[in-house]
Amino acid sequence: MRKEKWLLIFFMVLLALALADYSWIIISNNKITGSVLVTEAVPKYSSGQQVTNFATAFNIETNGVSDGNITLTLAENPVYLEQY
């Protein structure tokens, strides 16, 4: 499966779960290894004028992968996943 396709699938799953008021999710896929970057889709700032550096405008964290599993804690914002 192409990287872009799995990222879209995971984003859609996370968005659906966030809308359903779940607070965490475990994603399991034996092909996922290493780490995953989790980037919130909504910037930290309320206005684009407040952004001085695009690289720091979004909350980003790195989650480890254990045996193909990723455990995420979801908040109100949708997230993007990227294999790192």
N, C-alpha and C positions, 0 to 999 in steps of 0.2 A: 504494500500500500504506500502510495506517495506521502511524503512528509506533510505536504499541505492538506491532503485529505484527512489524515488522522488528526491534525490540529483543528480542523473545522469540526470534525465529529466530537472531539473532546470539548471544544468551546460550546457547541450546541447542548451537550449533556450537562455541562456546568451551568449554563444559562437556565436550562429547564429546571435543574435542581435548586438553583438560587431563587427562582420564581416560586418554587414549591415550599419555600421556607426551610429547607434542609440546611444544617450548619456545617456538615462535613461530608466528604465523599472519598471512597477508595476506588482508584482506577487500576485495573489489572490488565496487563498486556505483556506477555513474555518477551516481546521484541523491544521493549523500552529498557534502556540501560543507562547507566551514568547518572546524570542529574537532569532536572526539568526546571526551566525558568518559568515562573508564574508572574505575569504582568497584568495588573489591573487595567481594564479598558477605559476607566474614567480617570482623568488626571487629578493630581492632588490639589490643584488650584481652581478657584471659581471663575477665573477669567484668564484668557490667553495672554493678556498684558502682564500678568504676574509671573509668567514663565520666563526665566532668564537662561535656562539650559534645558533643552528638550530631553537630554539623556537622563535628567533627574526629575522630569515632570510627572512620571508615573511611578507608583509603588511597584517594585520588582523584588522578588525573593527567589532563592534557589532551593528547590526541594530535592532531596535524594530519592533514588529509586532503590527499592529493596525487593529482590526476587520478582521484578516486573511490576511491582505495586507502587503506586503513588498515593499518599494520603494528604488531602487538602482540607483546610478549614475555609469555608466560604463566608463572605460577608455580603453586603448589599450590592457590590459592584461585580459585573461579569469579569472574567479573567481570560487571558490567552495563555496557552501552554506551548512551550517550545523546547524540544529536546536539546540539551546543552552538552 
